[in-house]
């Protein structure tokens, strides 16, 4: 089934559930056996659509390097404001109505452990290098030696600077999602797409501080880029000498927050998160730790994607 059709049907299914009983109120509901079966079936339908969306979008980013995805405007609004927001409540509802089914679903949806220590991809590279080394040892062909260098390859794999970890890279890449746009004619600026691709690569390779910093930079670019279209003046009025100074990011956020009040929290959160890493101070030393960097990088990307979707789809006359 085409994804957008599946998502539309999931929205309709959620509407049916809401008419029977809101998912967060299932705990106080006393359904018949037929009602219970129907409700669980609809919950599974919605969760399957959400899961398929996540899988396809992650593949789009990982395999094709695409940082932008089109979802029809009205459907995009339903996906963001209804389906994704209700996902946790649906799992809770299934757990209440059918605990055994919830366990089976979690078991089936759990990631498959490919090797005992999570080194399946790295082991593949190491095995390949070892086989090349054996091939060169058995064949003194100078042409082969010119084409392959297992020693240098081993050095890269074992480098503490490079931290070669393809299993972790693949895992992080599989959780990335593109910026969803509801206008098929909307193409994000090339400079922004370039920044997003670099942010995603930086995150995949575990460069957490750089990820957060680049997300803050992309935020500032997006606000400046949309200023003329949304009639947001990105510079201050002329001073006594007729010079116009550029507004700081915090000032731009204040202007955008008036237009998009629902985004004010995300805008300020991303700015503050970026500042904590770009402009570290003594009082922030406890805030930035080895344990929080990866989590902060993931949060920064999530905030940035949400902000970009809101700003680039916003119309001045809305």
C-alpha positions in Angstrom: 0.0 0.0 0.0 1.2 3.5 -0.8 2.5 5.2 2.3 0.3 8.3 2.1 -2.8 6.1 1.7 -1.7 4.1 4.8 -1.2 7.3 6.8 -4.6 8.6 5.7 -6.2 5.4 6.8 -4.4 5.6 10.1 -5.7 9.1 10.7 -9.2 7.8 10.0 -8.7 4.9 12.4 -7.6 7.3 15.1 -10.7 9.3 14.6 -12.7 6.1 15.1 -10.9 5.3 18.3 -11.4 8.9 19.7 -15.1 8.5 19.2 -15.2 5.3 21.2 -12.7 6.2 23.9 -9.6 8.5 23.9 -6.4 6.3 24.2 -5.3 8.1 27.4 -8.7 7.2 29.0 -8.7 3.5 28.3 -7.7 2.7 31.9 -11.2 3.8 33.1 -13.1 2.2 30.1 -15.0 -1.1 30.4 -15.3 -2.5 26.8 -17.0 -5.6 25.6 -14.8 -8.3 24.1 -15.7 -7.2 20.6 -15.0 -3.5 21.4 -11.6 -4.5 22.9 -10.6 -6.5 19.8 -11.7 -3.7 17.5 -9.8 -1.1 19.5 -6.6 -3.1 19.7 -6.8 -3.8 15.9 -7.1 -0.1 15.2 -4.2 0.7 17.5 -2.0 -1.8 15.7 -3.0 -0.3 12.3 -2.0 3.2 13.4 1.3 2.1 15.0 2.1 0.1 11.9 1.7 3.2 9.7 3.8 5.3 12.1 6.5 2.6 12.0 6.5 2.4 8.2 6.9 6.1 7.9 9.9 6.1 10.2 11.5 3.2 8.4 11.0 4.6 4.9 12.2 8.1 5.9 15.3 6.7 7.7 16.1 4.7 4.5 15.6 7.8 2.4 18.2 9.7 4.5 20.6 6.8 4.9 20.6 5.2 1.4 19.9 8.3 -0.7 21.2 11.1 1.4 17.9 13.0 1.0 17.2 15.5 3.8 13.8 16.6 2.5 10.6 14.5 2.1 7.2 15.5 0.7 4.0 14.7 2.6 0.8 16.4 1.3 0.0 19.4 3.4 -3.2 18.4 5.2 -1.9 14.9 5.8 1.4 16.3 7.1 -0.5 18.3 9.7 -2.4 15.2 10.8 0.8 13.2 11.0 2.6 15.8 13.2 -0.3 16.8 15.4 -2.2 13.5 15.8 -0.4 10.3 14.9 3.0 11.0 16.2 1.7 12.8 19.3 -0.6 9.8 20.2 1.9 7.0 19.7 2.9 6.5 23.3 -0.8 6.6 24.4 -1.6 3.8 21.9 1.1 1.5 23.3 -0.3 2.2 26.8 -3.8 1.4 25.6 -2.7 -1.9 24.0 -0.9 -2.8 27.3 -4.1 -2.3 29.2 -6.5 -4.0 26.8 -4.2 -6.8 25.7 -1.0 -7.2 27.8 0.1 -10.4 26.1 -0.3 -8.8 22.6 1.7 -5.8 23.8 4.6 -8.2 24.8 4.5 -9.9 21.5 4.5 -6.6 19.6 7.5 -5.3 21.6 9.3 -8.6 21.0 8.7 -8.5 17.2 9.6 -4.8 17.0 12.8 -5.1 19.0 16.0 -4.6 17.1 17.7 -7.8 16.0 21.1 -8.3 17.6 23.3 -9.3 14.7 26.3 -10.4 16.8 26.9 -10.9 20.5 29.0 -7.7 20.9 27.5 -5.6 18.2 30.5 -5.8 15.8 28.9 -7.5 12.8 29.9 -4.8 10.3 33.3 -4.2 11.9 34.0 -7.9 11.9 33.1 -8.0 8.2 35.7 -5.3 7.4 38.4 -7.0 9.6 37.7 -10.4 7.9 38.1 -8.8 4.5 41.4 -7.1 5.4 42.7 -10.4 6.8 41.8 -12.2 3.5 43.5 -9.5 1.5 46.6 -9.8 3.6 46.6 -13.6 3.0 46.1 -13.0 -0.7 49.2 -10.7 -0.9 51.3 -13.2 1.2 50.4 -16.0 -1.3 51.0 -13.9 -4.4 54.0 -11.7 -4.8 52.4 -9.9 -7.7 53.6 -6.3 -7.4 50.3 -5.1 -9.1 48.3 -6.5 -6.2 50.5 -4.8 -3.7 50.0 -1.5 -5.5 46.2 -1.9 -5.4 45.8 -3.0 -1.8 47.2 -2.0 1.6 45.8 -4.1 4.5 48.3 -2.6 6.9 47.0 0.9 6.4 43.4 -0.4 6.5 44.1 -2.1 9.8 45.7 1.1 11.1 42.5 3.1 10.3 40.2 0.5 11.9 42.3 0.5 15.1 42.8 4.3 15.2 41.7 5.9 18.5 41.2 9.2 16.6 39.1 7.8 13.9 37.1 5.4 16.1 36.1 3.1 13.3 32.6 1.8 14.4 30.4 1.0 11.4 27.9 -0.8 13.5 27.2 2.3 15.6 27.2 4.5 12.4 24.6 2.3 10.8 22.5 2.4 14.0 22.5 6.2 14.3 21.8 6.6 10.6 18.7 4.4 10.8 17.1 6.8 13.3 17.5 10.0 11.2 14.5 11.5 9.5 14.2 14.1 6.7 12.5 17.5 7.0 8.9 16.9 5.9 7.3 19.6 3.7 3.7 19.8 2.8 4.2 21.7 -0.5 5.4 19.6 -3.5 6.9 22.8 -5.0 8.9 23.7 -1.9 12.5 22.9 -2.2 14.7 23.8 0.7 17.6 26.1 -0.2 20.7 24.3 -1.4 22.8 25.9 1.4 20.4 24.6 4.0 20.3 21.1 2.5 24.1 21.1 2.5 24.1 22.0 6.1 21.6 19.3 7.0 23.6 16.6 5.2 26.7 17.7 7.1 24.8 17.7 10.4 23.5 14.2 9.7 27.0 12.9 8.8 28.5 14.6 11.8 25.9 12.9 14.0 26.3 9.5 12.4 30.1 9.6 13.1 29.6 10.6 16.7 30.9 14.2 16.6 28.4 15.4 19.2 29.6 18.9 19.9 30.0 19.7 16.2 26.4 18.4 15.6 24.9 20.7 18.2 27.0 23.7 17.0 26.0 23.1 13.3 22.3 22.8 14.3 22.5 26.2 15.9 24.2 27.6 12.8 21.5 26.1 10.5 18.8 27.6 12.7 20.3 31.1 12.3 20.6 30.5 8.5 16.9 29.5 8.3 15.7 32.5 10.2 17.7 34.9 8.0 16.7 33.1 4.9 13.0 33.4 5.7 13.2 37.0 6.9 12.2 38.7 3.6 9.5 36.2 2.8 7.9 36.5 6.2 8.5 40.2 6.5 10.9 39.8 9.5 13.5 42.5 9.5 16.8 40.8 10.2 18.6 44.2 10.9 18.1 47.0 13.3 16.8 50.4 12.2 19.6 52.8 11.2 21.7 54.4 14.0 22.7 58.0 14.0 25.3 57.4 11.4 22.9 55.5 9.1 24.4 52.1 9.7 22.1 49.1 10.2 23.4 46.3 12.5 22.5 42.7 12.0 20.2 41.3 14.7 21.6 38.6 17.0 20.1 35.2 17.0 18.2 35.9 20.2 16.6 39.0 18.7 15.6 37.1 15.6 14.0 34.4 17.8 12.0 37.0 19.6 10.6 38.3 16.3 9.8 34.8 15.0 8.3 33.8 18.4 5.7 36.5 17.9 4.7 35.0 14.6 5.0 31.4 15.7 4.3 31.3 19.4 4.1 27.5 19.5 7.7 27.4 18.3 9.1 29.8 20.9 10.2 27.0 23.2 11.9 25.0 20.5 13.7 28.1 19.1 15.0 29.1 22.5 15.9 25.6 23.5 18.1 25.1 20.4 19.8 28.5 20.8 20.6 27.8 24.4 21.8 24.3 23.7 24.1 25.6 21.0 25.4 28.4 23.2 26.2 25.9 25.9 28.7 24.2 23.6 29.8 27.2 21.5 30.3 29.5 24.5 31.1 27.4 27.5 31.3 29.1 30.8 32.4 27.9 34.2 28.9 27.7 35.5 28.0 25.5 32.6 30.8 23.0 33.1 28.5 20.5 34.9 25.9 20.9 32.2 28.2 19.6 29.4 29.4 16.1 30.3 30.5 13.1 28.4 27.2 11.4 29.2 25.0 14.2 27.8 26.7 15.0 24.5 25.1 12.3 22.5 21.7 13.0 23.9 22.1 16.7 23.3 23.1 16.1 19.7 20.0 14.0 19.1 17.8 16.6 20.7 19.4 19.4 18.7 18.6 17.6 15.4 15.0 16.9 16.5 14.5 20.5 17.5 16.0 21.8 14.2 13.9 19.5 12.0 10.7 20.6 13.8 11.6 24.2 13.5 12.5 24.0 9.8 9.2 22.3 9.1 7.3 25.0 10.8 9.1 28.0 9.4 9.4 26.9 5.8 5.7 25.9 5.6 4.5 29.1 7.4 2.7 31.7 5.3 2.7 35.3 6.3 -1.1 35.5 5.9 -1.7 32.4 7.9 
